[in-house]
């Protein structure tokens, strides 16, 4: 789907988030003898991704995108927007848990990583396939352009994802 240029930075972040979700799934599906190490390694990659991109991305959505959309619709009546915000909180909690576990040398649970990877994947798809198109329609060209100028473009493709 062709995205309005003002949302390109967010969609670019989403691309790399989907790569993270895929890598999380792959780590949890590694052969049994390699799984624990793969999960630990991926937890570290996800934490680095979060600090490099995720924090800013969530702030852009919560402080720029959704407030702009709130001028056109009641966000509390939009169950998908409420799901996005709940997902943000759950992903933040998972990052915190992964960080604590790695710092304390406690293994990250493969099932928990699989769950968070699926959540991340589904979260991105919800935004890209359902919510962003509604936002584009509600805002219109002028408001999208104004909003786009406020979204920061902090990350290049090479900066965002470690592969």
C-alpha positions as CSV (number, residue, x, y, z in Angstrom):
1,X,0.0,0.0,0.0
2,X,1.3,3.4,-0.9
3,X,1.7,5.5,2.2
4,X,1.6,9.3,2.4
5,X,5.1,10.7,2.5
6,X,4.5,12.2,6.0
7,X,4.2,8.7,7.4
8,X,7.2,7.2,5.6
9,X,9.5,7.6,8.7
10,X,7.1,5.6,10.8
11,X,6.6,3.0,8.0
12,X,10.3,2.6,7.7
13,X,10.6,1.9,11.4
14,X,7.8,-0.6,11.0
15,X,9.8,-2.4,8.3
16,X,12.6,-2.9,10.7
17,X,10.3,-3.9,13.6
18,X,8.9,-6.6,11.3
19,X,12.5,-7.8,10.8
20,X,12.9,-7.9,14.6
21,X,9.7,-9.9,14.9
22,X,10.9,-12.4,12.3
23,X,14.2,-12.8,14.0
24,X,12.5,-13.3,17.4
25,X,10.4,-16.1,15.9
26,X,13.5,-17.7,14.2
27,X,15.4,-17.6,17.5
28,X,12.5,-19.4,19.3
29,X,12.3,-22.0,16.5
30,X,16.1,-22.7,16.5
31,X,17.1,-26.3,17.1
32,X,16.7,-27.2,20.8
33,X,20.5,-27.3,21.5
34,X,20.9,-23.7,20.0
35,X,17.6,-22.2,21.1
36,X,18.6,-20.7,24.5
37,X,21.7,-19.0,23.0
38,X,19.7,-17.7,20.0
39,X,17.0,-16.3,22.2
40,X,19.5,-14.6,24.5
41,X,21.3,-13.1,21.4
42,X,18.0,-11.9,19.9
43,X,16.9,-10.4,23.2
44,X,20.0,-8.3,23.1
45,X,19.4,-7.3,19.5
46,X,15.8,-6.3,20.3
47,X,16.9,-4.2,23.2
48,X,19.5,-2.4,21.1
49,X,16.8,-1.9,18.4
50,X,14.4,-0.5,21.0
51,X,16.9,2.0,22.3
52,X,17.9,3.1,18.8
53,X,14.5,3.3,17.2
54,X,11.6,2.0,19.4
55,X,11.6,4.7,22.0
56,X,11.5,7.5,19.5
57,X,9.0,5.7,17.3
58,X,6.5,5.2,20.1
59,X,6.9,8.8,21.2
60,X,6.3,10.0,17.6
61,X,3.1,8.0,17.4
62,X,1.9,9.0,20.9
63,X,3.0,12.7,20.8
64,X,2.5,13.6,17.2
65,X,0.5,11.1,15.2
66,X,-2.3,10.2,17.6
67,X,-2.9,13.8,18.9
68,X,-3.3,15.0,15.3
69,X,-5.7,12.2,14.7
70,X,-7.6,13.1,17.9
71,X,-8.5,16.4,16.3
72,X,-10.7,14.3,13.9
73,X,-12.0,11.4,16.0
74,X,-12.6,10.3,19.6
75,X,-9.6,8.0,20.2
76,X,-11.2,6.4,23.2
77,X,-14.0,5.1,20.9
78,X,-11.5,3.6,18.4
79,X,-10.8,0.1,19.7
80,X,-7.8,-0.3,17.3
81,X,-6.2,2.9,18.6
82,X,-6.7,1.7,22.1
83,X,-5.1,-1.6,21.1
84,X,-2.1,0.3,19.8
85,X,-1.6,2.1,23.1
86,X,-2.0,-1.2,25.0
87,X,0.5,-2.8,22.8
88,X,2.9,0.0,23.4
89,X,2.7,-0.6,27.1
90,X,3.1,-4.3,26.7
91,X,6.1,-4.0,24.4
92,X,7.8,-1.5,26.9
93,X,7.2,-4.0,29.7
94,X,8.8,-6.8,27.6
95,X,11.8,-4.7,26.9
96,X,12.2,-3.9,30.6
97,X,11.9,-7.6,31.4
98,X,14.4,-8.6,28.8
99,X,16.9,-6.0,30.0
100,X,16.5,-7.1,33.6
101,X,16.9,-10.8,32.7
102,X,20.0,-10.1,30.6
103,X,21.5,-7.9,33.3
104,X,20.9,-10.5,36.0
105,X,22.1,-13.4,33.7
106,X,18.6,-15.0,33.8
107,X,17.6,-16.7,30.5
108,X,14.9,-15.0,28.5
109,X,12.0,-17.5,28.1
110,X,11.6,-18.6,24.4
111,X,7.8,-18.7,24.8
112,X,7.8,-15.1,26.0
113,X,10.0,-14.0,23.2
114,X,7.7,-15.8,20.7
115,X,4.7,-14.1,22.2
116,X,6.4,-10.6,22.1
117,X,7.5,-11.2,18.5
118,X,4.0,-12.1,17.4
119,X,2.7,-9.1,19.3
120,X,5.2,-6.8,17.5
121,X,4.3,-8.3,14.2
122,X,0.5,-8.0,14.7
123,X,1.0,-4.4,16.1
124,X,2.8,-3.2,13.0
125,X,0.2,-4.8,10.7
126,X,-2.7,-3.2,12.7
127,X,-1.1,0.2,12.3
128,X,-0.1,-0.2,8.6
129,X,-3.2,-2.0,7.3
130,X,-6.0,-0.4,9.4
131,X,-5.1,2.6,11.4
132,X,-2.7,4.5,9.2
133,X,-5.1,4.4,6.2
134,X,-7.9,5.9,8.4
135,X,-5.5,8.6,9.7
136,X,-4.5,9.5,6.2
137,X,-8.2,9.8,5.1
138,X,-9.2,11.8,8.2
139,X,-6.3,14.2,8.1
140,X,-6.1,15.1,4.5
141,X,-3.2,16.4,2.5
142,X,-2.6,19.7,4.3
143,X,-2.7,18.3,7.9
144,X,-0.6,15.3,6.9
145,X,2.1,17.5,5.5
146,X,2.1,19.7,8.6
147,X,2.3,16.6,10.8
148,X,5.0,15.1,8.7
149,X,7.2,18.2,9.3
150,X,6.9,17.5,13.1
151,X,7.9,13.8,12.8
152,X,11.6,13.4,13.3
153,X,13.6,11.5,10.8
154,X,16.3,10.2,13.2
155,X,17.2,6.9,11.5
156,X,18.6,5.8,8.3
157,X,18.0,2.3,7.1
158,X,21.5,1.3,8.0
159,X,21.2,2.7,11.5
160,X,17.9,1.0,12.5
161,X,18.5,-2.7,12.2
162,X,21.3,-5.1,12.9
163,X,21.2,-8.2,10.8
